[in-house]
Amino acid sequence: MPTETFEFQVEARQLLQLMIHSVYSNKEVFLRELVSNASDALDKLRLEKLRDDSLDADVSDLHIEIDVDKEARTLTVRDNGIGMSYDEVGQLIGTIANSGTATFLKELREAQDEAGAEGLIGQFGVGFYSGFMAADEMTLVTRRAGESQGTRWTSRGEATYTLETVADAPQGTSVTLHLKPADPENQLHDYTSPWKIREIVKRYSDFITWPIRMVPEPAEGDTTPEPETLNSMKALWARSRDEVSDDEYHELYKHISHDWREPLETIRLQAEGTFEYQSLLFIPSHAPHDLFTRDFKRGVQLYVKRVFIMDDCEALLPPYLRFVKGVVDAADLSLNVSREILQQDRHIRMMQRRLTKKVLSTVKDFMAKDADRYATFWREFGTVLKEGLLTDTENRDAILAVASFATTHADDEPTTLAQYVERMKDGQDDIYYITGESRQSIENSPHMEAFRAKGIEVLLLTDGVDEVWVDAVGEYEGKKLRSIAKGEIDLEGEGDEKADEEREKQAEEYAGLLGWMRERLDEDIKEVRLSTRLTVSPACVVSDAHDLTPALENMYRAMGQEVPRTKRILELNPGHPLVKGLHQAYEASEDRAELAESAELLHTLAVLAEGGQPKDPARFVKLVADRLERTL
């Protein structure tokens, strides 16, 4: 097949230029990325051979090799791992960040510091292209294990790249960098220097479980020097805590997660007895950009007796802890274990329970001992952790214990449910909350008026999952979780005879108007009643106690579920001049055509006040314009 030339997409070209001109100063990490990719390729080949013994692949001496040529100024990272086919090169190497390139560019430009840029690059999986920080040209030659023909990919990191087939490629992948001239002032070192290669590998890749070899320059009279192994190959999770530095743990995290930031926390766990395993888990310091996408790869790496089994073992942690990265090394599993078998394995379920409890207890320690780290964790992962309130009844109390929420008690200080209960007023039996898109919108909601007037604290819940978990949980320490936008609210309390008499009198007085409005607005509402929750606004709409909220209806529809439209309740404030005037007009005249328009406007204003949309925006605008015209 002849050499074919392809153009990078426009966004990919922009990304390459950012990489080439260095969005961060620590350029030597390109070697870490290439070694990490090579290590992954070796893991995959060993696993493939375990599952298919007939695979025509040599696994007798799996290793990574680094070769430098001072005269040609090239550096090559070579492995004899799984390799890639022609099509795979086009898919995995020929394009940058198959999805999300535009988002990446936007976030990259917004990143104000080196750490931010590094983290973004790692998240979007473009570490291979970091080689262009040190090279004018990169060449990749690869042959997939079991295939007879190889592929060569070449690019100068500009507008195009080339692909061609090659007949004599060895099994695995080699990446050759044609290096730029050394420029120490700009942190561009001489990467043909053996001592520099040793330093970088020791710093970033010492834990890699495959030998990383470099052929040293031959001494005088020595034509075939022995390859030098640069890394210790010791599994960090198998070593005692006092033998491993934090930097070594952090480099393992970066290797596993492709996140170039340091983790928020490292968690070690070792189980002995009838079922033995070792684990090393990491809580990231930032949420990955695709955490809530369908394609997000969750799970930790699974090893059996130091043998890599799979990259994203979903069975080891529940979905709401999908942000946790790490390694679990089990002593008593089969090397041929499949994902399907793992889902049913009793030992795996035991491991999941213990790992889950360990992560949650770590977050609880943050809350008790390190407010800053807890604040970081909850800001980045609180939304996804709350999913566990729906799916993990066994750990629901533990999740509630580490959850915190915005509240009317303080502008910028979240509260726990325990703290809310401590501050509850005498006679208050319920924990009140309101859901919405933003704090500002729900703080201005008419539903808040009586609570604000009486100084009663309300939780302000603005995550989509909040619409669901509050119903699933129902109560906390015997206190009912109650939406202030659903059902009837009576903040006067029972036994207030004067208030009860006043409400009964108003109900009788307004009965005709309420019944008439109910008939006029029948298509949109199920009931019109006087409100005990309004002090300033003329009206509000509320859901019945057991009905779905509009936000929840929209959520289900977005997921493709058909949900019948629920009629809501219109509440009127009998103390508001507009409602009083409406009542007087109703009593004074039997010609209520214009009054019907006023009732419609009042209802639509109530919908708008809670962030909803008019059913017929054009008609609403016309009615308002007509009323304004009459006042001029």
Summary of the structure (lengths in Angstrom):
residues: 632
radius of gyration: 32.2
end to end distance: 80.4
largest distance: 116.4
contacts: 1927
relative contact order: 0.06
helix: 43%
strand: 20%
